[in-house]
C-alpha cells in the first residue's frame, strides 16, 4: 500500500538530516515515528479508560478520601 507524505521543505530537510545521523532512511524514520506515536496514544487511551472505570467504581471512596 502506498501513502503519499508531503512535508514542508524544512521538515523534509530535518528528516533527511536525522535519518543520515542515524544511518537509516527517511522512510524507516517515518515508520518508526508512526509506530511510536500509535503506541503512545494507544497506551493513553487505555489509561483514560482505566481512570474512567476507577472514578466510577470507587467514586464514594475517592470522595471520602478527599474530605
C-alpha positions as CSV (number, residue, x, y, z in Angstrom):
1,X,0.0,0.0,0.0
2,X,1.4,3.4,-1.0
3,X,0.9,6.5,1.1
4,X,2.0,10.0,0.0
5,X,3.6,12.2,2.6
6,X,4.4,15.7,1.6
7,X,6.2,17.6,4.4
8,X,7.4,21.2,4.1
9,X,10.9,21.7,2.7
10,X,12.2,22.4,6.2
11,X,10.7,19.3,7.7
12,X,11.9,17.2,4.9
13,X,15.5,18.6,5.3
14,X,15.3,17.9,9.1
15,X,14.1,14.3,8.4
16,X,16.9,13.7,5.9
17,X,19.5,15.1,8.4
18,X,18.1,12.9,11.2
19,X,18.0,9.8,9.0
20,X,21.6,10.4,7.9
21,X,22.7,10.9,11.5
22,X,21.0,7.6,12.5
23,X,22.3,5.8,9.4
24,X,18.8,5.0,8.2
25,X,16.3,6.1,5.5
26,X,13.7,8.8,5.8
27,X,11.1,6.0,5.2
28,X,12.4,4.0,8.2
29,X,12.4,7.1,10.3
30,X,8.8,7.8,9.4
31,X,7.7,4.3,10.1
32,X,9.4,4.3,13.5
33,X,7.8,7.7,14.4
34,X,4.4,6.4,13.4
35,X,4.8,3.3,15.4
36,X,5.9,5.2,18.5
37,X,3.0,7.7,18.1
38,X,0.5,4.9,17.9
39,X,2.0,3.1,20.9
40,X,1.8,6.3,23.0
41,X,-1.7,7.1,22.0
42,X,-2.9,3.5,22.5
43,X,-1.4,3.5,26.0
44,X,-3.1,6.8,26.7
45,X,-6.5,5.6,25.6
46,X,-6.1,2.5,27.9
47,X,-5.1,4.7,30.8
48,X,-8.0,7.1,30.2
49,X,-10.5,4.1,30.1
50,X,-9.0,2.7,33.3
51,X,-9.2,6.0,35.1
52,X,-12.8,6.4,34.0
53,X,-13.7,3.0,35.3
54,X,-11.9,3.7,38.6
55,X,-13.6,7.0,39.2
56,X,-17.0,5.5,38.6
57,X,-16.4,2.3,40.6
58,X,-14.7,3.9,43.5
59,X,-16.5,7.3,43.4
60,X,-17.6,7.1,47.1
61,X,-14.2,6.0,48.3
62,X,-12.5,8.8,46.3
63,X,-15.0,11.3,47.7
64,X,-14.3,10.2,51.3
65,X,-10.5,10.4,50.7
66,X,-11.0,14.0,49.6
67,X,-12.7,15.0,52.8
